[in-house]
Amino acid sequence: MISKLASISSESTIGNDVFIGPFTTIHEDVVIGARTKIHSNVSIYPGTRIGEDCEIFPGAVIGVVPQDLKFDGEYTTVEIGNNTTIRECVTIHRGTKDRLTTKIGSNCLLMTYVHIAHDCLIGDNVILASYVGISGHVTIDDFAILEGTVVAQQFVHIGAHSFIGGASLIRKDIPPYIKAAREPLTYAGVNSVGIRRRGFTDEQVREIEDIYRILYVQNNNVSKGITAILETLPDSEIRKNILKFIETSDKGIIRGLN
């Protein structure tokens, strides 16, 4: 059902069985996938691409131009995957010439008042709790969870299956599979509960714990920790993923308690 009180551009593309509530505005050059439900008072701006089976709640603003003084009107987009829920008053800005898009994956949950700035790349199955603020150019990998009022500064990288405690300030990269909390933000253990829920075996969990024990508990120097991991632990996909993340980190990773 599409409300007669909604304002929908004739130059937008609306899929089958889409619900659009009253006083919602959908501008030109917008694509909305089948069975997506858009509640009242939502604003969707040009360049937005929304997948199938999504739900967008009142007050959300998607695809508006970025708050970047370098933005010069270049054509950019917002892309949202399938089955993603966007709660009340979420704001998502278009990309800039850096990445040309802001991308949200499938099966994500963005809770109330989340802000996602330009050029962010957010993977699948990510949860951002209320009042999370993500600055420009941030990358968040699959299955990451950020609790309420977390703020991430520009260009940081948040690894897959990580869990960030509430009210944290993210200034450094967060390696995959870990929990992070405290101020300044530090390693708080392996996200063992989360990864077990997602099908990781006890053996895989122990392997991750061994890697981070060497890196964060037995060593207070990242390069020495990496050397020790390479010398003492067998090669595996998990080890490769963790070490690749650390070695390619531009910001550097968060530290341990030492």
Secondary structure, 3 states (H helix, E strand, C coil): CECCCCEECCCCEECCCCEECCCCEECCCCEECCCCEECCCCEECCCEEECCCCEECCCCEEEECCCCCCCCCCCCEEEECCCCEECCCCEEECCCCCCCEEEECCCCEECCCCEECCCCEECCCCEECCCCEECCCCEECCCCEECCCCEECCCCEECCCCEECCCCEECCEECCCEEEECCCCEEEEECHHHHHHCCCCHHHHHHHHHHHHHHHHCCCCHHHHHHHHHHHCCCCHHHHHHHHHHHCCCCCECECCC
